[in-house]
Amino acid sequence: MAPLKKLVHISLLLLVCTAKAANPEAEALLWWKSTLVGANSLSSWSTANSTCSWFGVSCDTAGHVMELSLPNAGLNGTLDYLYSPAFLNLTKIKLNNNNLVGAIPANISKLLTLTYLDLSSNNLAGAIPYQLSNLPMLVKFNLANNHLTNLEYSKFSPMSSLNMLSLANNDLSGTFPPFILNCTNLRMKSLDLSGNAFSGPLPDSLPEMAPRLRNNLTGGIPPELGMISGLRNLSLGRNPLGGSIPTSLGQLQLLQVLKIRNTSLVSTLPPELGNLTSLKHLELQENQLHGSMPPCFARIKTLMIFSLAGNNINGTIPTEMFTNWTKLEYFDVSRNLFTGRSPSHISKCKKLKVFGVSRNLLTGSIPSHISKCKELIYFDGSMRNLQALFLSKNRLTGNMPSDIGNATSLKFLGVSSNQLKGELPKTISLLINLVALDLSGNKFTGIIPHCDSRQLPVKVANSTDNSNFSGESRSVFCGLTLLMLLDLSNNELFGDFPACLWNLKDLQTLDLSGNAFAGEVPTSTFNNSSLRSLHLSGNNFTGCFPAVLKNLKSLVVLDLGNNKISGVIPLWIGEINLSLRILSLRTNMFFGSIPWQLSQLPHLQLLDLAENNFIGSIPESFNNLSLMKQTFVMQPFVTIDIPQWYFYNGSMAIIWKGREYTFEGRYAFLTGIDLSGNSLSGEIPSELTSLRGMRLLNISRNNVSGSIPKDIGNLNLLESLDLSWNKLSGHIPPSVSNLMSLTTFNLSNNLLSGEIPTGSQLQTLDDPSIYDNNLGLCGPPLRSCTNNSSGTPPMDGAKEYHHELETLWLYYSVIAGIVFGFWVWFGALFLCKIWRVAFFSCIDAMQQNIVHKMKCT
């Protein structure tokens, strides 16, 4: 009994230890982390660390998880696995400003202790689960800036504890949500429904304690507002008002703030607004204003903020404004049609902090007089205190000023899409605080300049990150250790790839595309876990698939297209670059088979291998590309987003619907596969029809045979389908009629036959050339099929068709006869000994007879 009792005690002790070691809350969080992409910010989430010490996790005194706060944490994934019954004390979830996708799971409503739920500024979609209204203690509820659709109003319960509710900037519509009336009480302090498509009247019972509620006011600006002589603040923003700016507003002599932004105004600027001599804020951005800027605006000497951004104002910027506007702090006329040179009297505005003129038609060189504006921190226009300089999308000419290096406080420098030329100045190396540098779309030429480390500031030259370069010549960019973005694309630069760029540990986006760089992409021993977007297309790079990509494990976008890179795709890509969403290797010299390991990339949404020398069959395992199965796919989130200052998401050239397009911005990239222009054979795998999220499928100009998969209609989001110039045979599957989004379709130059399927979308594709050179196809838009002969060729071509068949059968018959006769005669000869002896005896007799005759002769 004693040993048994001891065994029981040991067992109980093990159970206690196991229970104590197990932490279901930590396990739940780690499980959710495992479903996210990248998640570099969650590196501290490990069983080696205490859960309460994890980044973004706060605990109560008992050690239970109480708050999960991860705003701006670079999270990519879904919320599907966030809920766990282990969270019995969780009161706060703050996941705003990430890249969370998919639907909001209804099981979050089981977290009954929640008081704060903020999922704003993500990419969440679908209906808002009505179950969330059952959270009994919820005080703050923020779902703004997503893609959420209509709520199930009738199923929502009153939310009596709610203090703040924001559903702003989603895809909601209909009348005012009735459930909100049940939520409003003395606790409600903030309600924001702006940026949706709600319509109709506001309920009379809605309390006025919801100060941020937006209306969809229409019908223009009432001229009668000009009669309210005591009015000091008039803000009508974000309503579809339309119409013009009434001249009567010029009578409001006491008006200090006039904000009519984003209201669909179609108007000129009334000169009468120049009478508003008490005005401090004038904001008319994001409308459809046109005409020139009235010089009489210069009379408003009290003006501090002036914005006309995002309109169609033309003409020159009156210089007298800057002579009189001595209190001006903010000036933004970007995204208009202004011409001429930058205002020469801007230096009169001693308090100017923000100057925005980008995306106009301004000419001349970068102005130097701006250096006298000592307070300037943002110049969309040197300035020791200047932190941002943006002059993109104008018509600026000349060279980059060599004294740019004096602006040592610069964090953001963007002069893209101008006509600047010449070599890049070496003084760029002095801008050691740069975070984003965008010089794309100009005519800069030459090699990337080098500088001696002795020319660098002591702070940089002596840093540990640069110790390997002491006394050496290296690229001017390699000392900019804070760089997150470097875009030199679409210039005329040449030379080798600066290998030291791999050492920039914070670099997230590198774009050298559209230049003339040559040589091999260099390797590196440095493991850059930050780089997410690499664009090297449109150069003259050679060598094999870059081995340096083994070090870039967080890479989301890889574009190596239009180079001279050769060799095979390495098998390790499916094990190392697991975060890849975009892979473009088009127009190179790759060969060999397409490795099935590509199907191990779970987040791949665009695979472009066109115009290479690939052989073999299309891998059936492509059906494992799980992201392509999703009907709603958010585009890669590789932005550098600095509020109010800078936004960048790169661009990429894709062959889309038969033409080359440059896609830009957050929604730039498609979902699909392009294998065109190779030497692939075999059949189209039927497994591809499970990739229901594809919008592009191009297998043209290969040697693919067999039939078109009968379930091709499952790909009902396809907008572009090209299977031309192959050896496909058989009928066109009737399911093609299900492709309701199809706008580009090409099956020409195959061996297809039978009747072309009909369908509402197919009937719009009435160009006969998309079915050209298919023996036996009939039906609209080709000639009609014969009666009861949907599988035969059209009437007018029947004779020619049958003649070709008869000729073909004749050839086959002759060949078959020769083969048959050969084996009948010689087979019998070789298999039958008597026949063989007789045959050779006959031959011998003939030979003797011939010899005898020759002797006689």
C-alpha positions in Angstrom: 0.0 0.0 0.0 2.8 2.4 0.8 4.3 2.3 -2.8 0.7 2.8 -4.2 0.1 5.8 -1.9 3.4 7.3 -2.9 2.5 6.8 -6.6 -0.8 8.6 -6.0 1.0 11.5 -4.3 3.5 11.8 -7.2 0.6 11.7 -9.7 -1.2 14.5 -7.9 2.0 16.5 -7.7 2.5 16.1 -11.5 -1.1 17.1 -12.1 -0.7 20.3 -10.0 2.6 21.2 -11.7 1.1 20.6 -15.1 -1.9 22.7 -14.3 0.2 25.4 -12.9 2.5 25.4 -16.0 -0.3 25.5 -18.4 -1.5 29.0 -19.3 -4.6 28.8 -21.5 -4.6 32.5 -22.1 -1.0 32.4 -23.4 -1.9 29.4 -25.5 -4.9 31.2 -27.0 -2.8 34.3 -27.9 0.0 32.2 -29.4 -2.6 30.3 -31.5 -3.9 33.6 -32.9 -0.4 34.8 -33.5 0.4 31.7 -35.6 -2.4 32.7 -38.0 -1.0 36.1 -38.6 1.4 37.0 -41.4 4.8 38.4 -40.4 3.8 39.6 -36.9 7.3 40.9 -36.3 6.0 43.2 -33.5 4.9 40.1 -31.5 8.4 38.7 -31.2 8.1 38.8 -27.4 5.1 36.5 -27.5 6.9 33.3 -26.5 6.6 30.7 -23.8 10.0 31.8 -22.7 8.6 35.0 -21.5 5.9 35.8 -19.0 2.6 36.5 -20.7 2.2 39.7 -18.8 5.5 41.0 -20.3 4.4 40.4 -23.9 4.1 43.4 -26.2 0.6 44.9 -26.1 -0.6 42.6 -23.2 -1.6 43.9 -19.8 -2.6 41.8 -16.9 -4.5 42.3 -13.6 -3.0 41.6 -10.2 -3.8 37.9 -10.5 -1.8 37.6 -13.7 -4.8 37.2 -16.0 -4.9 39.0 -19.4 -6.9 42.1 -19.0 -6.0 44.3 -22.0 -4.8 43.6 -25.6 -3.6 46.9 -27.1 -1.8 46.6 -30.5 -2.6 49.7 -32.5 -0.2 50.3 -35.5 1.5 46.9 -34.9 1.6 45.8 -38.5 -0.7 42.9 -38.0 -1.8 41.0 -41.1 -4.4 38.3 -40.9 -7.9 37.7 -39.6 -9.7 37.7 -36.2 -11.1 34.2 -36.7 -8.9 32.7 -34.0 -8.8 35.6 -31.5 -11.6 34.4 -29.3 -10.9 31.9 -26.5 -13.1 30.8 -23.5 -9.9 31.3 -21.5 -10.3 35.1 -21.6 -12.4 35.5 -18.5 -11.0 38.9 -17.5 -10.4 40.7 -20.9 -11.8 44.2 -20.7 -10.1 46.0 -23.6 -9.2 45.0 -27.2 -7.5 47.7 -29.3 -6.4 46.6 -32.7 -6.9 49.7 -34.8 -4.6 50.8 -37.7 -3.5 47.3 -38.7 -4.3 45.2 -41.8 -6.8 42.8 -40.4 -9.0 41.3 -43.0 -12.1 39.1 -43.3 -15.3 39.3 -41.3 -15.7 40.2 -37.6 -16.3 36.8 -35.9 -19.5 36.7 -33.9 -17.9 34.8 -31.1 -16.2 38.0 -29.8 -19.6 38.6 -28.3 -18.8 35.9 -25.7 -16.1 38.1 -24.1 -18.7 39.4 -21.6 -16.2 41.5 -19.7 -15.3 43.7 -22.6 -15.7 47.4 -22.1 -13.6 48.7 -25.0 -13.5 47.3 -28.5 -11.6 49.2 -31.2 -11.2 47.5 -34.6 -11.1 50.7 -36.6 -8.8 51.5 -39.6 -8.4 47.9 -40.8 -9.7 46.0 -43.9 -12.5 44.2 -42.2 -15.5 43.3 -44.4 -18.9 41.8 -44.3 -21.9 42.5 -42.1 -21.5 43.7 -38.5 -22.5 40.7 -36.3 -25.6 41.6 -34.3 -24.3 39.4 -31.5 -21.9 42.2 -30.5 -24.8 44.1 -29.2 -25.1 41.5 -26.4 -21.8 42.7 -24.8 -23.3 43.9 -21.5 -20.5 46.2 -20.3 -19.3 47.7 -23.6 -18.6 51.4 -23.3 -16.5 52.3 -26.4 -17.2 50.6 -29.7 -15.2 51.7 -32.8 -15.5 50.0 -36.2 -14.7 53.0 -38.3 -12.6 53.0 -41.5 -13.3 49.4 -42.7 -15.4 47.9 -45.5 -18.3 46.7 -43.3 -21.7 46.3 -44.9 -25.3 46.6 -43.7 -26.3 45.6 -40.2 -29.1 43.2 -39.2 -30.9 46.1 -37.5 -33.9 44.0 -36.2 -31.6 41.6 -34.3 -29.6 44.3 -32.4 -30.2 44.6 -28.7 -30.1 47.9 -26.8 -26.6 48.7 -25.6 -27.3 50.7 -22.5 -23.7 51.0 -21.4 -22.5 52.5 -24.6 -20.6 55.9 -24.3 -19.1 56.1 -27.8 -20.0 54.5 -31.1 -18.3 55.0 -34.4 -19.2 53.3 -37.7 -17.7 56.0 -39.8 -16.3 55.4 -43.3 -17.7 52.0 -44.1 -20.1 50.7 -46.7 -23.3 51.1 -44.7 -26.4 52.4 -46.4 -30.2 52.7 -45.9 -32.0 54.9 -43.4 -30.8 55.9 -39.9 -30.0 52.7 -38.0 -33.0 52.3 -35.6 -31.0 50.2 -33.1 -29.0 53.3 -32.2 -32.1 55.0 -30.8 -32.2 52.2 -28.2 -28.5 52.7 -27.4 -28.7 56.4 -26.8 -29.2 57.6 -23.2 -27.5 59.9 -20.8 -24.3 57.9 -21.2 -23.9 58.5 -25.0 -21.4 61.2 -25.7 -20.2 60.5 -29.2 -21.8 59.0 -32.3 -20.1 59.1 -35.7 -21.8 57.7 -38.8 -20.0 59.9 -41.3 -18.6 58.6 -44.6 -21.4 56.1 -45.3 -24.4 56.2 -47.6 -27.2 56.7 -45.1 -30.1 58.7 -46.4 -33.5 60.0 -45.3 -34.5 62.1 -42.3 -32.9 62.1 -38.9 -35.2 60.7 -36.1 -36.8 63.5 -34.0 -35.9 61.5 -30.9 -32.2 61.5 -31.5 -30.5 63.5 -28.7 -28.3 66.3 -29.6 -25.5 64.9 -27.4 -24.0 63.1 -30.4 -21.8 66.0 -31.6 -20.0 64.2 -34.5 -23.1 62.9 -36.4 -22.8 63.7 -40.1 -25.8 64.4 -42.3 -26.1 63.8 -46.0 -27.3 67.3 -46.7 -28.1 68.1 -50.3 -29.5 71.0 -52.3 -26.5 73.4 -52.3 -25.5 76.1 -49.8 -28.5 78.4 -48.9 -27.7 82.0 -49.9 -29.7 83.0 -46.8 -26.7 82.0 -44.6 -25.1 85.3 -45.7 -27.8 87.2 -43.7 -26.6 85.7 -40.3 -24.4 88.7 -39.6 -23.1 87.4 -36.3 -22.0 84.1 -37.7 -18.4 83.3 -36.7 -18.0 79.6 -37.7 -19.5 77.9 -40.7 -18.6 74.2 -41.3 -20.6 72.3 -43.9 -18.0 69.6 -44.7 -18.6 66.1 -45.9 -22.1 66.5 -47.2 -23.1 66.1 -50.9 -24.3 69.7 -51.1 -23.4 70.4 -54.7 -24.0 73.7 -56.4 -21.9 76.9 -56.1 -20.5 79.1 -53.4 -23.1 81.9 -52.8 -21.6 85.4 -53.1 -23.7 86.3 -50.1 -21.2 84.6 -47.8 -19.0 87.7 -48.4 -21.3 89.7 -46.1 -20.3 87.7 -43.0 -17.8 90.3 -41.7 -17.3 88.5 -38.4 -16.8 85.1 -39.9 -13.5 83.5 -38.6 -13.8 79.9 -39.8 -15.2 78.8 -43.2 -15.0 75.0 -43.9 -16.7 73.6 -46.9 -14.5 70.7 -47.7 -15.6 67.6 -49.7 -19.1 68.8 -50.5 -19.2 68.3 -54.3 -19.2 72.0 -55.0 -19.0 73.0 -58.7 -18.1 76.6 -58.6 -15.6 79.4 -59.2 -14.1 81.2 -56.3 -16.3 84.3 -55.7 -14.2 87.5 -55.3 -16.7 88.5 -52.6 -14.9 86.1 -50.2 -12.1 88.7 -50.2 -14.3 90.8 -48.0 -14.1 88.3 -45.1 -11.4 90.4 -43.4 -11.8 88.5 -40.0 -11.3 85.1 -41.6 -8.6 82.9 -40.0 -9.4 79.5 -41.5 -10.5 79.0 -45.1 -10.8 75.3 -46.2 -12.4 74.5 -49.5 -10.5 71.4 -50.4 -11.8 68.2 -52.2 -14.4 69.9 -54.4 -14.7 70.6 -58.1 -13.8 74.3 -57.9 -12.4 75.8 -61.1 -11.3 79.1 -62.6 -8.5 81.2 -61.2 -7.7 82.4 -57.7 -9.0 86.0 -57.2 -6.1 88.4 -56.2 -8.5 90.2 -53.9 -8.1 87.3 -51.4 -4.9 89.1 -50.4 -7.1 91.5 -48.4 -7.7 88.8 -45.8 -4.7 89.7 -43.6 -5.8 87.6 -40.7 -5.6 84.3 -42.6 -3.7 81.5 -40.8 -4.9 78.4 -42.7 -5.7 78.3 -46.4 -6.5 75.1 -48.3 -7.7 74.6 -51.8 -6.2 71.1 -52.3 -7.9 68.6 -54.7 -9.8 71.0 -57.0 -9.3 72.3 -60.6 -8.1 75.8 -59.9 -5.8 77.1 -62.7 -3.7 80.2 -63.5 -0.8 81.4 -61.4 -0.6 81.7 -57.6 -0.9 85.4 -56.9 2.3 86.6 -55.2 0.6 89.5 -53.4 -1.1 86.9 -51.1 2.2 86.1 -49.4 3.0 89.8 -49.0 -0.1 90.4 -47.0 -0.7 87.0 -45.3 1.9 87.6 -42.6 0.1 85.3 -40.1 -0.1 82.4 -42.6 0.9 79.1 -41.1 -0.7 76.5 -43.4 -0.9 76.8 -47.2 -2.0 73.9 -49.4 -3.0 74.1 -53.0 -1.8 70.7 -54.1 -3.6 68.7 -56.7 -4.8 71.5 -58.8 -3.9 73.0 -62.2 -1.7 75.9 -61.2 0.9 77.0 -63.7 3.9 79.3 -63.6 6.7 79.4 -61.1 6.5 78.9 -57.3 5.5 82.2 -55.5 8.6 84.4 -55.1 7.4 86.2 -52.0 6.8 83.1 -49.8 9.7 84.2 -47.6 7.4 87.1 -46.3 5.4 84.5 -44.4 7.7 84.2 -41.4 5.3 81.9 -39.5 4.7 79.5 -42.4 4.9 75.8 -41.3 3.2 74.0 -44.2 3.5 74.8 -47.9 1.9 72.4 -50.3 2.0 72.8 -54.1 2.5 69.2 -55.3 0.6 67.8 -58.3 0.2 71.0 -60.2 1.8 72.2 -63.4 4.4 74.4 -61.9 7.7 75.0 -63.8 11.2 76.2 -63.1 13.7 74.9 -60.6 13.2 74.1 -56.9 13.0 77.6 -55.3 15.8 78.7 -53.1 14.0 81.6 -51.4 12.1 79.1 -49.3 15.1 78.8 -47.0 14.1 82.1 -45.3 11.0 80.5 -43.8 12.6 79.4 -40.6 9.4 77.9 -39.1 8.8 75.7 -42.1 8.5 72.0 -41.3 6.5 70.8 -44.3 7.3 71.9 -47.8 5.3 70.0 -50.5 8.1 72.8 -52.0 17.0 75.0 -47.0 16.0 74.8 -44.4 17.6 73.5 -41.3 14.3 72.9 -39.6 12.6 71.5 -42.7 11.3 68.0 -42.0 9.3 67.3 -45.2 9.8 68.4 -48.8 7.2 67.3 -51.4 7.2 68.7 -54.9 6.0 65.6 -56.8 3.9 65.6 -59.9 4.8 69.0 -61.3 6.9 70.0 -64.2 10.1 71.0 -62.4 13.3 71.0 -64.4 17.0 71.4 -63.7 19.2 69.5 -61.3 18.7 68.5 -57.7 20.3 71.4 -55.7 23.6 70.4 -54.2 22.8 72.3 -51.0 20.0 69.9 -50.3 22.4 68.4 -47.7 21.9 71.5 -45.6 18.4 70.4 -44.7 19.7 68.0 -42.1 16.3 67.7 -40.3 14.6 66.3 -43.4 12.6 63.1 -42.8 10.6 63.0 -46.0 11.9 64.0 -49.4 9.6 63.5 -52.5 10.2 65.0 -55.9 8.7 62.2 -58.0 7.1 62.7 -61.4 8.9 65.8 -62.5 11.6 66.5 -65.2 14.6 66.8 -63.0 17.8 65.6 -64.6 21.6 65.2 -64.1 23.4 63.1 -61.5 22.3 62.8 -57.9 24.2 65.0 -55.6 26.6 63.4 -53.1 25.2 65.7 -50.4 22.2 63.4 -50.1 24.5 61.4 -47.8 24.2 64.2 -45.2 20.4 63.7 -44.8 20.9 61.3 -42.0 17.3 61.7 -40.6 15.6 60.6 -43.9 12.8 58.1 -43.4 11.4 58.2 -46.9 13.2 59.2 -50.1 11.2 59.2 -53.4 13.1 60.4 -56.5 11.1 58.3 -59.0 9.8 59.4 -62.4 12.5 61.9 -63.3 15.5 61.9 -65.7 18.3 61.4 -63.2 21.2 59.7 -64.8 24.6 58.2 -64.1 25.6 55.8 -61.4 24.5 56.1 -57.8 27.2 58.4 -56.4 29.6 57.2 -53.8 31.1 59.1 -50.9 34.0 58.7 -48.6 33.0 57.9 -45.0 35.3 60.8 -44.0 32.8 63.1 -45.6 30.0 61.9 -43.4 28.9 63.5 -40.1 30.8 62.1 -37.1 27.5 60.6 -35.9 27.2 58.4 -38.9 30.9 57.7 -39.7 31.6 56.4 -36.2 28.4 54.4 -35.8 28.7 50.7 -35.3 26.4 50.0 -38.3 29.0 51.6 -40.5 32.2 50.4 -38.9 32.8 48.1 -41.9 33.0 51.0 -44.2 35.5 53.2 -42.4 37.6 55.0 -45.0 35.9 53.2 -47.9 33.9 54.6 -50.8 30.2 53.5 -50.7 26.8 54.5 -52.0 25.4 57.8 -50.7 22.3 56.0 -49.5 24.0 53.4 -47.3 24.6 55.9 -44.5 20.9 56.8 -44.2 20.3 54.3 -41.5 16.8 55.4 -40.7 15.5 54.9 -44.3 12.2 53.0 -44.5 11.6 53.8 -48.2 14.0 54.3 -51.1 12.4 54.8 -54.5 14.6 55.5 -57.5 12.4 54.0 -60.1 11.8 55.2 -63.6 15.0 57.2 -64.1 18.1 56.7 -66.2 20.4 55.4 -63.6 22.9 52.6 -64.4 25.8 50.7 -62.8 25.8 47.9 -60.2 23.4 47.3 -57.4 24.8 48.8 -54.2 25.3 45.8 -52.0 25.4 47.9 -48.8 21.6 48.7 -49.2 20.9 45.3 -47.7 22.4 46.6 -44.4 19.7 49.2 -43.9 17.9 47.4 -41.1 14.7 49.6 -41.2 14.3 49.5 -45.0 10.8 48.3 -45.8 10.4 49.3 -49.5 13.2 49.3 -52.1 12.3 50.2 -55.7 15.0 50.4 -58.4 12.7 49.4 -61.3 12.7 51.1 -64.7 16.4 52.0 -64.8 19.5 50.4 -66.5 21.1 48.7 -63.5 23.2 45.7 -64.6 25.2 42.8 -63.2 24.0 40.3 -60.6 21.9 41.1 -57.6 24.5 40.9 -54.8 24.3 38.7 -51.8 24.6 39.6 -48.2 25.1 38.0 -44.8 22.8 40.6 -43.2 19.4 39.3 -42.3 17.0 42.2 -43.2 13.8 41.2 -41.5 12.1 44.6 -42.3 12.1 44.6 -46.2 8.6 43.9 -47.4 8.6 45.2 -50.9 11.4 44.7 -53.5 11.0 46.1 -57.0 13.9 45.5 -59.4 12.0 45.1 -62.7 12.9 46.8 -66.0 16.7 46.7 -65.6 19.5 44.6 -67.0 20.1 42.3 -64.1 21.7 39.0 -64.9 22.7 35.8 -63.1 20.5 33.4 -61.3 17.6 33.8 -58.9 19.0 36.1 -56.2 20.3 34.0 -53.2 20.0 37.1 -51.0 16.2 36.5 -50.9 16.9 33.8 -48.3 17.6 36.6 -45.9 14.4 38.5 -46.7 11.9 36.4 -44.8 9.3 39.1 -44.4 9.1 39.9 -48.1 5.5 40.5 -49.3 6.1 41.8 -52.9 8.9 40.6 -55.2 9.1 42.0 -58.7 12.1 40.8 -60.8 10.3 41.1 -64.2 11.9 42.4 -67.4 15.5 41.5 -66.7 17.9 38.9 -68.0 17.9 36.6 -65.0 18.2 32.9 -65.8 18.3 29.5 -64.2 15.6 27.7 -62.3 13.4 28.8 -59.5 15.0 27.5 -56.3 13.0 25.0 -54.3 13.7 26.9 -51.0 11.4 29.7 -52.0 8.4 27.7 -50.7 10.0 27.2 -47.3 11.7 30.6 -46.6 9.6 33.4 -48.3 6.3 32.4 -46.7 5.0 35.9 -46.5 5.0 36.4 -50.3 1.8 37.8 -51.7 3.1 39.0 -55.1 5.7 37.1 -57.2 6.6 38.4 -60.6 9.4 36.9 -62.7 8.0 37.7 -66.1 10.1 38.3 -69.2 13.4 36.8 -68.0 15.3 33.7 -69.1 14.2 31.2 -66.4 13.9 27.6 -67.5 13.1 24.2 -66.1 9.8 23.1 -64.6 7.6 25.2 -62.4 8.4 23.9 -58.9 5.4 22.6 -56.9 7.0 24.3 -53.9 5.4 27.5 -55.0 2.1 26.1 -53.8 3.5 26.2 -50.3 3.2 30.0 -50.2 -0.1 30.3 -48.4 -0.5 34.0 -49.0 0.4 34.1 -52.7 -2.3 36.1 -54.6 -0.5 37.0 -57.8 1.9 34.6 -59.6 3.4 36.0 -62.9 5.9 33.7 -64.6 5.0 34.8 -68.2 7.5 35.1 -71.1 10.2 32.7 -69.8 11.3 29.2 -70.9 9.5 27.0 -68.4 8.6 23.5 -69.6 6.7 20.6 -68.1 3.1 20.7 -66.8 1.2 23.1 -64.6 1.5 21.8 -61.0 -1.8 20.4 -59.8 -0.8 21.5 -56.3 -1.6 25.1 -57.2 -5.0 24.3 -55.7 -3.2 24.7 -52.3 -2.8 28.5 -52.9 -5.3 29.1 -50.2 -5.5 32.9 -50.6 -6.6 32.6 -54.2 -9.6 30.6 -53.0 -10.9 33.5 -51.0 -13.5 35.6 -52.9 -12.5 38.7 -50.9 -8.8 39.3 -50.9 -7.3 42.5 -49.5 -4.3 43.8 -51.3 -0.8 43.7 -49.8 -0.3 46.2 -47.0 3.2 47.4 -47.5 2.6 51.1 -46.9 4.7 53.6 -45.0 1.9 55.7 -43.6 2.8 58.9 -41.7 -0.5 60.8 -40.9 -1.0 64.0 -42.8 2.4 63.9 -44.3 3.2 60.9 -46.5 1.6 57.8 -47.9 3.4 55.3 -50.2 2.4 51.9 -51.5 4.6 51.5 -54.6 3.5 50.5 -58.1 3.8 47.5 -60.4 3.4 46.8 -64.1 1.1 44.0 -64.9 -0.3 42.7 -68.2 -4.0 43.1 -67.6 -6.6 42.4 -70.2 -4.1 42.3 -73.0 -2.4 45.6 -72.1 0.3 46.7 -69.7 -1.0 48.7 -66.8 0.8 50.3 -64.0 -1.1 49.6 -60.8 -0.6 52.0 -57.9 -1.8 52.4 -54.4 -3.1 50.1 -51.7 -5.5 48.3 -54.1 -2.9 48.0 -56.8 -2.5 44.3 -57.2 -4.7 41.6 -58.7 -5.4 38.0 -57.8 -4.4 35.5 -60.4 -1.9 33.5 -62.4 -0.1 34.4 -65.6 1.9 31.5 -67.2 1.7 32.8 -70.8 4.6 32.7 -73.3 6.4 29.6 -72.1 6.6 26.0 -73.4 4.3 24.3 -70.9 2.6 21.1 -71.9 0.1 18.6 -70.4 -3.4 19.5 -69.5 -4.9 22.4 -67.5 -5.3 20.9 -64.0 -8.9 20.7 -63.0 -7.8 21.7 -59.5 -7.3 25.3 -60.7 -11.1 25.7 -60.7 -11.0 25.7 -56.9 -9.1 29.1 -56.9 -12.4 31.1 -56.8 -10.8 34.4 -55.9 -8.8 34.7 -59.2 -9.5 37.7 -61.4 -6.8 36.8 -63.9 -5.8 33.5 -65.6 -3.5 33.5 -68.6 -2.0 30.3 -70.0 -1.8 31.5 -73.6 1.1 30.7 -76.0 2.1 27.4 -74.6 1.7 23.7 -75.7 -1.1 22.9 -73.3 -3.5 20.2 -74.6 -6.6 18.3 -73.5 -9.9 19.9 -72.8 -10.9 23.0 -70.9 -11.8 22.0 -67.3 -15.6 21.5 -67.2 -15.8 23.5 -63.9 -14.1 26.6 -65.3 -17.3 28.4 -64.4 -16.5 28.1 -60.7 -14.0 31.0 -61.2 -16.9 33.4 -61.3 -14.8 36.4 -60.4 -12.6 36.1 -63.4 -12.3 39.3 -65.4 -9.6 38.1 -67.8 -9.3 34.6 -69.2 -6.8 33.9 -72.0 -6.1 30.3 -73.2 -5.2 31.1 -76.8 -2.4 29.6 -78.9 -2.4 26.2 -77.3 -3.6 22.7 -78.4 -6.9 22.6 -76.4 -9.5 20.3 -77.9 -13.1 19.3 -77.3 -16.1 21.5 -76.5 -16.1 24.8 -74.6 -17.6 23.9 -71.2 -21.2 25.3 -70.7 -20.1 26.5 -67.3 -18.2 29.4 -69.1 -21.6 31.1 -69.0 -21.2 31.5 -65.3 -18.3 33.9 -65.7 -20.4 37.0 -65.2 -17.4 39.3 -64.6 -15.5 38.4 -67.7 -14.5 41.3 -69.9 -11.5 39.8 -71.7 -11.7 36.4 -73.2 -9.6 34.6 -75.8 -9.7 31.0 -76.9 -8.3 31.5 -80.4 -5.8 29.2 -82.2 -6.7 25.9 -80.5 -8.4 22.7 -81.7 -11.8 23.4 -80.1 -15.1 22.3 -81.7 -18.8 22.3 -81.0 -21.2 25.1 -80.3 -20.1 28.2 -78.4 -22.0 28.4 -75.1 -24.4 31.3 -74.6 -24.8 33.5 -71.6 -25.6 37.1 -70.7 -22.0 38.1 -70.2 -20.7 36.0 -73.1 -23.1 37.8 -75.5 -21.3 41.0 -74.8 -18.0 39.5 -76.0 -19.0 39.6 -79.7 -15.6 39.9 -81.3 -15.2 36.8 -83.6 -11.4 36.9 -83.3 -11.5 35.5 -79.7 -12.6 32.2 -81.3 -10.4 32.3 -84.5 -8.7 29.2 -85.9 -10.6 26.6 -84.0 -11.6 23.9 -86.4 -15.3 23.1 -85.9 -16.4 25.9 -83.6 -19.8 27.4 -84.4 -22.5 29.6 -83.0 -22.5 33.4 -82.3 -20.4 35.4 -82.8 -19.3 32.9 -85.5 -21.6 31.4 -88.1 -24.7 29.5 -87.1 -24.5 25.7 -86.4 -26.4 23.3 -88.6 -29.5 21.7 -87.2 -28.8 19.0 -84.6 -25.1 19.4 -85.2 -23.9 21.5 -82.4 -20.8 19.3 -82.5 -20.1 19.9 -86.2 -18.6 22.8 -88.0 -20.6 25.6 -89.6 -22.5 25.0 -92.9 -20.4 27.2 -95.1 -17.2 25.4 -94.0 -18.7 21.9 -94.1 -17.3 20.9 -97.5 -13.9 22.2 -96.8 -14.0 20.5 -93.4 -15.0 17.1 -94.9 -12.5 17.4 -97.7 -9.7 17.9 -95.2 -11.0 14.9 -93.2 -11.1 12.7 -96.3 -7.5 13.8 -97.2 -6.4 13.1 -93.7 -8.0 9.6 -93.7 -6.4 8.9 -97.1 -3.0 9.6 -95.7 -3.7 7.5 -92.7 -5.0 4.6 -94.9 -1.9 4.6 -97.2 0.4 4.6 -94.2 -1.6 1.8 -92.5 -1.5 -0.3 -95.7 2.2 0.0 -96.0 2.8 -0.9 -92.4 0.3 -3.8 -92.6 1.8 -5.2 -95.8 5.3 -4.9 -94.4 4.4 -7.0 -91.4 2.3 -9.5 -93.4 5.1 -10.3 -95.8 8.2 -9.9 -93.8 6.6 -11.2 -90.6 5.7 -14.4 -92.3 9.1 -14.6 -93.9 11.0 -14.3 -90.6 8.7 -16.5 -88.5 8.2 -19.4 -91.0 11.5 -21.4 -91.6 10.2 -23.1 -94.8 9.2 -19.8 -96.4 12.5 -18.3 -95.4 14.5 -21.2 -97.0 12.4 -20.9 -100.1 12.9 -17.2 -100.3 16.6 -17.2 -100.0 16.9 -20.2 -102.4 15.0 -18.1 -104.9 17.4 -15.2 -104.3 20.4 -17.5 -104.8 19.0 -18.9 -108.1 18.3 -15.4 -109.4 21.9 -14.4 -108.5 23.4 -17.4 -110.3 21.3 -16.8 -113.4 22.4 -13.1 -113.5 26.1 -14.1 -113.1 25.8 -16.7 -115.8 24.3 -14.1 -118.3 27.1 -11.7 -117.5 29.7 -14.3 -118.3 28.0 -15.1 -121.5 27.9 -11.5 -122.4 
